[in-house]
Each structure stands twice: as C-alpha cells, then as structure tokens.
C-alpha cells in the first residue's frame, strides 16, 4: 500500500509539473515528485533484499570488536563494503579479484590477493586475530577447505557471513 501511495504521489506531482505554465513551479513539482518514494523505500524493500545486498548491518554490529591489528579477509563482492564500513584499506581478498585485479597488480599490494591455501596459512599464523567476511554462497564453497571458526555470525542464509578465527 505504501508503494502504491508513493507512486500515485509521483504521478500527481509529475502531472502538475507538466501542466504548470511557470518554469519554477515545473522544476519544484518535478523535484518533489519522488520525495515520498524516497522516504518509503526503506519500508518497501523486503528484508530478503536487504539481507542479500547490504552487508553494512553485519559489519556495523562488529566494527567496535575488530581492532586495527585484526587481519581481515574478504571475497571480491564484499571487499568494498568491508573497507568502507571498517575504514580499512589493508583487507585481504580471497578468490578472484574481479574489477580490482588491476589495482592488485601493484607492488605495494601484491600479497593481498589470496588463494584458499594461503588464506588457511594466514589464518593459522594469526589465530585469535583474523576475521573472514564474505557472502554466504562464497563461504559455502570454501567451507570444507577453511579451518573451523571460533565464532560466526551472519545476516541471513542468502546474505553475508562473519567468521572469527
């Protein structure tokens, strides 16, 4: 119902904008048309969409517990959000690099791209201060090859997973 009301609001204001003779009113009506849609979008989006697309809730929950000496490993889809929410630029990438492949070719970040064996070695060498943050589907793919985490949390079965080692 909220989505329908927001769309009706958009249509009415766009009609007013197209029928108005004054340019300033046209601009104001057109600019105000998506306002209700913006306010209701948070309530309209289903929880499953937020779970699958927004790792921020999980990362903010643990941001105080992850210190600057903690080693963070992430997959290619989550690394940007991890860097943003945790305010870190020293995150290791497990698996493919995707669009970040070019940047990982530089000398100063050469060791940041990990395969599964080097990730296991890194986790084993830094027990108690390593965190893995990745999409749940990536974790399912690596689960048998990675060590058992000390603690784990997720944002849902199709969302993101945070494992502490």
C-alpha positions in Angstrom: 0.0 0.0 0.0 2.9 2.3 0.8 4.4 1.7 -2.6 1.2 2.4 -4.4 0.7 5.7 -2.4 4.3 6.7 -3.2 3.8 6.0 -7.0 0.5 7.9 -7.0 2.3 10.8 -5.3 5.0 10.7 -8.1 2.4 10.6 -10.9 0.3 13.5 -9.4 3.4 15.7 -9.0 4.7 14.9 -12.5 1.2 15.8 -13.9 1.2 19.1 -12.0 4.7 19.7 -13.3 3.8 19.1 -16.9 0.6 21.3 -16.7 2.2 24.2 -14.9 3.0 27.3 -17.0 5.7 28.7 -14.8 9.1 27.2 -15.1 10.0 27.5 -11.4 6.8 25.6 -10.5 7.6 22.9 -13.1 11.0 22.4 -11.5 9.7 22.4 -8.0 6.9 19.9 -8.7 9.2 17.7 -10.7 11.8 17.8 -7.9 9.3 17.0 -5.2 7.7 14.1 -7.1 10.0 11.3 -5.9 10.1 12.6 -2.3 7.6 10.3 -0.8 9.1 7.4 -2.7 12.5 8.1 -1.2 11.0 8.2 2.3 9.1 5.0 2.0 11.8 3.0 0.1 13.3 1.7 3.3 10.0 0.3 4.4 9.0 -1.0 1.0 12.1 -3.1 0.4 11.7 -6.7 1.6 14.1 -8.0 4.3 15.5 -10.6 1.9 16.7 -7.8 -0.5 18.4 -6.0 2.3 19.9 -9.3 3.6 21.3 -10.1 0.1 22.5 -6.7 -0.9 23.6 -4.8 2.3 26.4 -6.2 4.4 26.5 -2.9 6.4 24.3 -4.1 9.2 26.5 -7.1 10.0 29.7 -5.0 9.7 28.5 -2.2 11.9 27.5 -4.8 14.5 31.1 -5.9 14.8 33.0 -2.8 13.9 33.9 -2.0 17.5 35.3 -5.5 18.1 37.6 -5.5 15.0 40.8 -3.7 16.0 43.4 -2.2 13.8 45.7 -5.2 14.4 42.9 -7.7 13.2 43.6 -9.3 9.9 40.5 -9.1 7.6 39.9 -11.4 4.7 37.0 -10.9 2.3 35.7 -12.1 -1.0 35.6 -9.9 -4.1 32.0 -8.9 -3.8 32.3 -7.8 -0.1 35.7 -6.2 0.0 34.5 -2.7 -0.9 31.8 -2.7 1.8 34.3 -4.1 4.3 36.8 -1.3 3.5 34.1 1.3 3.7 32.4 0.3 7.0 35.5 -0.7 8.8 37.6 2.2 7.5 40.4 -0.1 6.5 42.5 -0.4 3.3 44.5 -3.4 4.3 41.9 -6.1 3.6 43.0 -9.4 2.0 40.9 -10.8 -0.9 40.1 -14.5 -1.1 39.3 -15.9 -4.5 39.0 -13.8 -7.7 39.7 -10.1 -7.7 37.2 -9.1 -10.4 37.4 -5.4 -11.2 40.1 -4.9 -8.6 42.6 -7.1 -10.4 44.4 -4.1 -12.0 45.0 -2.5 -8.6 46.2 -5.7 -7.0 49.0 -5.9 -9.7 50.8 -3.0 -8.0 53.9 -3.8 -6.0 52.7 -2.5 -2.6 49.6 -4.7 -2.5 50.9 -7.8 -4.3 50.3 -10.1 -1.3 46.6 -9.0 -0.7 45.1 -11.5 -3.2 44.9 -14.9 -1.6 44.1 -18.4 -2.8 42.5 -20.9 -0.4 45.8 -22.4 0.7 47.5 -19.1 1.5 44.3 -18.0 3.4 44.5 -21.1 5.5 48.2 -20.4 6.3 47.4 -16.7 7.1 44.6 -17.8 9.5 46.8 -20.5 11.2 49.6 -18.0 11.7 47.3 -15.3 13.2 44.9 -17.3 15.4 42.7 -15.1 17.6 43.0 -12.0 15.4 41.7 -13.0 12.0 38.2 -12.2 10.6 36.7 -13.5 7.4 33.8 -11.6 5.9 32.1 -12.9 2.7 28.9 -13.7 1.0 27.2 -16.8 2.3 27.5 -18.6 -1.1 31.2 -18.0 -1.1 31.6 -19.4 2.4 29.6 -22.5 1.4 32.1 -23.0 -1.5 35.1 -22.7 0.8 33.7 -24.2 4.0 35.4 -27.6 3.7 38.8 -26.1 3.0 38.9 -23.4 5.7 39.6 -24.1 9.4 36.7 -24.2 11.8 35.9 -20.7 13.1 35.9 -19.8 16.8 32.7 -17.8 16.3 30.4 -17.0 13.4 27.5 -14.7 12.6 25.5 -14.0 9.5 22.9 -11.6 8.1 20.8 -14.5 6.9 21.0 -17.6 4.7 21.5 -15.6 1.5 23.4 -12.7 3.0 26.8 -12.2 4.4 28.9 -14.2 7.0 31.4 -13.1 9.5 33.8 -15.7 10.9 36.3 -15.1 13.7 39.4 -17.3 13.9 
